[in-house]
Amino acid sequence: MNAIVSTVLKRLGLGVITLFVVSLIISLAIELLPGDFCKTQLGQAATPETVAACQRDIGLDRGPVERYVEWLGGIVQGDFGYSLAGAGSLGGSRRSVAELIGPRLLNTLFLAAVAACVAVPLALVLGLLAALYRNSLFDRIVNLVTLTSISAPEFFVAYILMLFLAVKFKVFYALANVSDDTPFLESLARIALPTLTLVLVIVAHMMRMTRAAIINLLSSPYIEMARLKGIAPRRIIVHHALPNAWAPIANVIALNLAYLVVGVVVVEVVFTYPGIGKLMVDAVAFRNMPVVNGCALIFAGTYILMNLIADIVAIVTNPRLLHPR
Amino acid sequence: MTAEAHDTPTAAAALAEHQPIIVRRRLLERAWRELRRAPLSAWFGIIVILIYMFAAIFAPVIAPYSETDTLGGPYEPWSDVYLLGTDQLGHDMLSRLIYGARNTIGIAVLTTVLSFVLGGMLGLAAAVLGGWVDQILGRAVDVLMAIPVLIFALVLLSILGPGILNMILVLAVLDSTRVFRLTRAVAMSVVVLDFVEAAKLQGEKLGWIMTREVLPNILPPLVAEFGLRFCFVFLTISALSFLGLGIQPPTADWGSMVRDNATLINYGDITPLLPAGAIALLTVAVNFVVDWFLHKTSGLRE
């Protein structure tokens, strides 16, 4: 038990260090900005005061070390700085990044959670079936379909769904514009298409990985031994294979949830869903650095966390990894 | 005996003269034999890739109009004059689709090659040198890989500003981390072999060991990886262009074509799906070929 705790703690520490370095990279990258960035960004409306305010917001008026320490200190307290949008006018119309991100992060998490709830069970069942009946017609068809849907860009899948399910046959909403006061059931209906898109993409990945993990397991000697002893196939799967399959399966789930984090960006833009992905893309187009950095840090943090969970689950459920040589 | 001794040099000379030809013919024959036994999916993939290459190379010959000329009104429907209609600025859709093959694929190939040169070189160096070089490169790559490529690319592009050159450089560097990982892993099992040791003792330079001793032995997995990385880079470039941060107008590009014409979807028009479908079809084709190639070179992979 002690070994588990120390290994998990070690991984956690490693994750925190990674996140720390990531924040360092994001902060240092600002050094690459051209010196007159604020002036060109604000354009005609720029007065010396607004330019100074903008430089203060990005931290261009300080040295890299000082800026980083201040930025990190703010983030630890939940303060991501101020958005540059509206920085041209000095009247306090500007909003803090945390205020911008907050509700949108919730929206994104909502979308991702709904997608995950549908995708995970579906992918596991399909993967298990494909592994059990491998090289059958079913397996080949599923293999072909998933390979195709992995290869297609997300926006292709999204627009096809939109064309057929929202325009030709008006089954779902074409745009997922929800707001805070949209009732729960209606927002579920509104995000049906983005959810479906994400599910299609994720299921393909997850199913292929599940299939590979199970096949890998079924080819191990102890399963063959059980088979040779004449144990029924169902019993082999449930009692012999499944206990050892949890680790790879959990790993697959966590990795794909991490993938979901990225997939969400494009899907949100297609369906104009007010999530953090769309916020980030809009901010990048306007080179709104404080917002971009805040979003990037949250995305990176989620991604690192998911990979960390995958790692930890793999360690905890696998005795061989628990006692590394 | 004497006759034989007399004969040998000329025979050897003749053999040496013919050998390259024989070897080459054998290689072609073997490739053809493999191809004939290739599954239908691989054939499909190869044919699709060839068609795309043809379109990319001969774009100015095939395309009915130029990629940037404004010809008609915006969003004209399919007709005899404009086979696939016109886009939001009145450019001929079909012509832009054909030129898009050239631009989008060209940029993706360039980025992948850059990423392989960078990642492959560093990976080989890390494997051959080992020690602190390996440690430092390994940790740096670990950190870079902790951020999703698309998110990292968005951050860097917002700082450097959107544009083709910036996108190529950013993606090449980010993607090279994946190449580094693979190259280092497969090279590790080769550098411990005796002939590499011998070359080191012989005093061969690092460059020689990397390219002449190790590289030929790890080529098959790298070739397969090239296909997969190309797909990934191609999809990422399309995504960035779709988000408006990659290839900029007026250059024809499939990702931004989808974005610019997306409104047509609301009227039940499938035209905006064509460039997206073109992207999907190529990635599927490359994946099919890579699948078959992996199957061939690594025996059964499951």
Interface residues (C-beta under 8 A of the other chain):
Chain A: T18 L19 V21 V22 I25 I26 A29 I30 L32 L33 L144 L147 T148 I150 S151 A152 P153 E154 F155 F156 Y159 I160 M162 L163 V167 K168 A174 A212 I215 N216 S219 A258 V261 V262 V265 V266 V269 V270 M280 V281 A283 V284 A285 R287 N288 M289 V292 N293 A296 F299 A300 Y303 I304 N307
Chain B: S41 D142 V143 A146 I147 P148 V149 L150 I151 F152 L154 V155 L156 L157 S158 I159 L160 G161 P162 C231 L235 S238 A239 F242 L243 G244 L245 G255 V258 A262 I265 N266 Y267 G268 I270 P272 L273 A276 G277 I279 A280 T283 V284 V286 N287 F288 D291 E302
